[in-house]
Amino acid sequence: MPFVSGGGISIVPTAIAVVALSFLSLASVVGIFVVIVVANRADPDPTGRRPLAVYLFAVAFFSVFVVLFGTYAMVSGVVQLMGTHPGVAAVSRHPVGDAVTRVVVLGGLVVVVAAVLLTVSLRRGLRLPEPGPGGGPVARVVQSYAASVSFVAVIIAAASIVVFVYQALRILAPGVFELTETRIVAARTLLSTLYLALGATAILATHARLLPDSGWRVRTRPRGDAAFTPSTPAS
């Protein structure tokens, strides 16, 4: 469905809402399943902090993508200020500007609440102490959370890049790629999907720091090893 209709801009674009809610529902089921089931194995938990860690990082998993899609909705609203909207009825003095303001304000409220939940959950979860060196049950929950977020972020980034490139091709060659709307309309989609790709990439980069070393490194033998021979005592 179009972002702009004859009566103005919807406070929450239907297409964005349906896609975001569907994706968040699926991603939450998959991600929280990984965090709870994979990390909650029958390992010793002498401190009893694993259930709290599972709760905190499940909240963080949901919140991080609410922030991403909330800001994406805000960007999708702001880009509507580009160009004109001849089909929008003048229900107010500034129908487009007023509608964009509603989208940005509502998206901002959602982002602020989700960002607070994300910050509090992550800080508290990462500060849970574990006795002794090495990874304990809380560390495994953290790694499961980071891997789940990274997996979903890769999917979002890949899909967004495909849409971005295709929109760019439509703008450059409208006849070949059957651009039925104006270039401005395609540019709005291009910019919003570019933000989504960059946001997902930023999430992937920040959460990759929580992942353990995969061990895929090229190991080279020191230069002197081949020529090294043990010395023999003089007779």
C-alpha positions as CSV (number, residue, x, y, z in Angstrom):
1,M,0.0,0.0,0.0
2,P,1.3,3.5,-0.7
3,F,2.7,5.7,2.0
4,V,0.6,8.6,0.8
5,S,-3.1,8.4,0.1
6,G,-5.7,10.8,-1.0
7,G,-6.5,11.8,2.6
8,G,-2.9,12.3,3.6
9,I,-0.1,10.2,5.1
10,S,-1.0,7.4,7.5
11,I,0.3,7.8,11.0
12,V,1.8,4.3,10.6
13,P,2.2,3.2,7.0
14,T,0.4,-0.1,6.6
15,A,3.1,-1.8,4.6
16,I,5.8,-0.9,7.1
17,A,3.6,-2.0,10.1
18,V,2.7,-5.3,8.6
19,V,6.3,-6.2,7.5
20,A,7.9,-5.0,10.7
21,L,5.4,-6.8,13.0
22,S,5.6,-10.0,11.0
23,F,9.3,-10.0,11.0
24,L,9.6,-9.1,14.6
25,S,7.2,-11.9,15.5
26,L,9.2,-14.4,13.6
27,A,12.6,-13.1,14.6
28,S,11.5,-13.0,18.3
29,V,10.3,-16.6,18.2
30,V,13.6,-17.8,16.6
31,G,15.9,-15.6,18.6
32,I,14.4,-16.1,22.0
33,F,14.2,-19.9,21.3
34,V,18.0,-19.9,20.6
35,V,18.7,-17.7,23.7
36,I,16.5,-19.8,26.0
37,V,16.9,-23.4,24.7
38,V,20.5,-23.4,23.3
39,A,22.0,-21.4,26.2
40,N,19.9,-23.1,28.8
41,R,21.5,-26.4,28.6
42,A,22.0,-28.8,31.5
43,D,25.3,-27.1,32.5
44,P,26.1,-26.4,36.2
45,D,24.8,-23.0,37.3
46,P,26.1,-22.6,40.8
47,T,25.3,-18.9,41.0
48,G,21.7,-19.3,39.8
49,R,22.0,-16.3,37.5
50,R,21.3,-18.0,34.2
51,P,17.5,-17.5,34.3
52,L,18.0,-13.8,34.9
53,A,20.5,-13.6,32.1
54,V,18.1,-15.4,29.7
55,Y,15.3,-12.8,30.6
56,L,17.6,-9.8,30.2
57,F,19.0,-10.8,26.8
58,A,15.6,-11.9,25.5
59,V,14.3,-8.4,26.3
60,A,17.5,-7.0,24.6
61,F,16.9,-9.1,21.5
62,F,13.4,-7.8,21.0
63,S,14.3,-4.2,21.9
64,V,17.2,-3.9,19.5
65,F,15.1,-4.7,16.5
66,V,12.2,-2.5,17.7
67,V,14.7,0.4,17.7
68,L,15.9,-0.5,14.2
69,F,12.4,-0.7,12.7
70,G,11.1,2.3,14.7
71,T,13.9,4.5,13.3
72,Y,13.3,3.0,9.9
73,A,9.6,4.2,10.1
74,M,10.8,7.6,11.1
75,V,13.2,7.8,8.1
76,S,10.5,6.6,5.8
77,G,8.3,9.4,7.0
78,V,11.0,12.1,6.7
79,V,11.8,11.2,3.1
80,Q,8.2,11.9,2.2
81,L,9.2,15.6,2.4
82,M,11.1,15.1,-0.9
83,G,9.2,16.2,-3.9
84,T,5.5,16.9,-4.1
85,H,2.3,14.9,-3.4
86,P,-0.3,16.0,-5.9
87,G,-2.8,13.3,-5.0
88,V,-3.0,14.3,-1.3
89,A,-6.2,16.2,-0.3
90,A,-5.6,19.4,1.5
91,V,-7.3,18.4,4.7
92,S,-5.1,20.9,6.6
93,R,-2.8,23.7,5.8
94,H,0.3,21.4,5.7
95,P,-1.1,17.8,5.2
96,V,2.2,16.2,4.3
97,G,4.2,18.0,7.0
98,D,1.6,17.3,9.7
99,A,1.5,13.6,8.7
100,V,5.2,13.3,8.7
101,T,5.3,14.9,12.2
102,R,2.9,12.4,13.5
103,V,5.0,9.5,12.1
104,V,8.2,10.9,13.5
105,V,6.7,11.6,16.9
106,L,5.1,8.2,17.2
107,G,8.2,6.4,16.0
108,G,10.3,8.5,18.3
109,L,8.3,7.4,21.3
110,V,8.6,3.8,20.4
111,V,12.3,4.1,19.8
112,V,12.9,5.9,23.1
113,V,11.0,3.2,25.1
114,A,12.8,0.4,23.3
115,A,16.2,2.1,23.6
116,V,15.7,2.4,27.4
117,L,14.8,-1.3,27.7
118,L,17.8,-2.2,25.5
119,T,20.3,-0.2,27.5
120,V,19.1,-1.3,30.9
121,S,18.9,-5.0,29.8
122,L,22.3,-5.1,28.2
123,R,24.1,-3.2,30.9
124,R,22.6,-5.4,33.6
125,G,23.2,-8.6,31.7
126,L,26.8,-7.8,30.8
127,R,27.5,-7.0,34.4
128,L,26.4,-10.3,35.8
129,P,29.4,-11.7,37.6
130,E,30.6,-15.2,37.1
131,P,33.2,-16.9,39.3
132,G,36.4,-18.1,37.9
133,P,38.0,-17.7,34.4
134,G,36.5,-19.0,31.2
135,G,32.9,-19.1,30.0
136,G,30.1,-20.0,32.4
137,P,26.4,-20.3,31.9
138,V,25.9,-16.5,31.7
139,A,28.7,-16.2,29.1
140,R,27.0,-18.8,27.0
141,V,23.7,-16.9,27.1
142,V,25.5,-13.8,26.0
143,Q,27.1,-15.6,23.1
144,S,23.8,-17.1,22.1
145,Y,22.2,-13.7,22.2
146,A,24.9,-12.1,20.1
147,A,24.8,-14.9,17.5
148,S,21.0,-14.7,17.2
149,V,21.1,-10.9,16.8
150,S,23.9,-11.2,14.2
151,F,22.0,-13.8,12.2
152,V,18.8,-11.7,12.0
153,A,20.8,-8.5,11.2
154,V,22.6,-10.3,8.3
155,I,19.2,-11.2,6.8
156,I,17.9,-7.7,7.2
157,A,21.0,-6.1,5.7
158,A,21.1,-8.5,2.8
159,A,17.5,-8.0,1.9
160,S,17.8,-4.2,2.2
161,I,20.9,-4.1,0.0
162,V,19.0,-6.1,-2.7
163,V,16.1,-3.6,-2.6
164,F,18.4,-0.6,-2.5
165,V,20.4,-1.8,-5.6
166,Y,17.2,-2.6,-7.5
167,Q,15.7,0.8,-6.8
168,A,18.9,2.4,-7.9
169,L,18.7,0.5,-11.2
170,R,15.0,1.6,-11.6
171,I,16.1,5.2,-11.2
172,L,19.0,4.9,-13.7
173,A,17.1,2.8,-16.3
174,P,13.3,3.4,-15.8
175,G,12.4,2.0,-19.2
176,V,14.2,-1.3,-18.7
177,F,13.0,-1.9,-15.1
178,E,9.5,-0.6,-15.6
179,L,9.5,2.4,-13.3
180,T,5.8,3.2,-13.1
181,E,6.1,6.0,-10.6
182,T,8.4,9.0,-10.6
183,R,12.0,8.9,-9.7
184,I,11.3,10.8,-6.5
185,V,9.0,8.1,-5.3
186,A,11.7,5.5,-6.0
187,A,14.3,7.6,-4.4
188,R,12.3,7.7,-1.2
189,T,12.3,3.9,-1.0
190,L,16.0,3.9,-1.9
191,L,17.0,6.1,0.9
192,S,14.8,4.3,3.5
193,T,16.2,0.9,2.6
194,L,19.7,2.3,2.6
195,Y,19.2,3.4,6.2
196,L,17.8,-0.1,7.1
197,A,20.9,-1.7,5.5
198,L,23.3,0.6,7.4
199,G,21.4,0.2,10.7
200,A,21.4,-3.6,10.4
201,T,25.1,-3.5,9.6
202,A,25.8,-1.4,12.6
203,I,23.9,-3.8,14.8
204,L,26.0,-6.7,13.3
205,A,29.3,-4.9,13.9
206,T,28.5,-4.0,17.6
207,H,27.2,-7.5,18.5
208,A,30.1,-9.2,16.7
209,R,32.3,-8.1,19.6
210,L,30.3,-10.3,22.0
211,L,31.0,-13.4,19.9
212,P,33.9,-15.7,20.9
213,D,36.9,-16.2,18.7
214,S,35.9,-18.6,16.0
215,G,39.4,-20.0,15.7
216,W,39.6,-19.6,11.9
217,R,43.0,-18.2,11.7
218,V,45.9,-19.1,9.5
219,R,48.6,-20.5,11.7
220,T,52.1,-20.1,10.4
221,R,55.2,-21.8,11.7
222,P,57.9,-19.5,13.0
223,R,60.6,-18.8,10.5
224,G,63.4,-20.5,12.4
225,D,61.6,-23.7,13.1
226,A,62.6,-25.5,9.9
227,A,66.3,-24.9,10.4
228,F,66.3,-25.6,14.1
229,T,68.2,-28.7,15.2
230,P,69.0,-29.5,18.8
231,S,72.7,-29.1,19.7
232,T,74.7,-32.2,20.4
233,P,77.1,-32.3,23.3
234,A,80.8,-32.4,22.3
235,S,82.4,-35.7,22.7
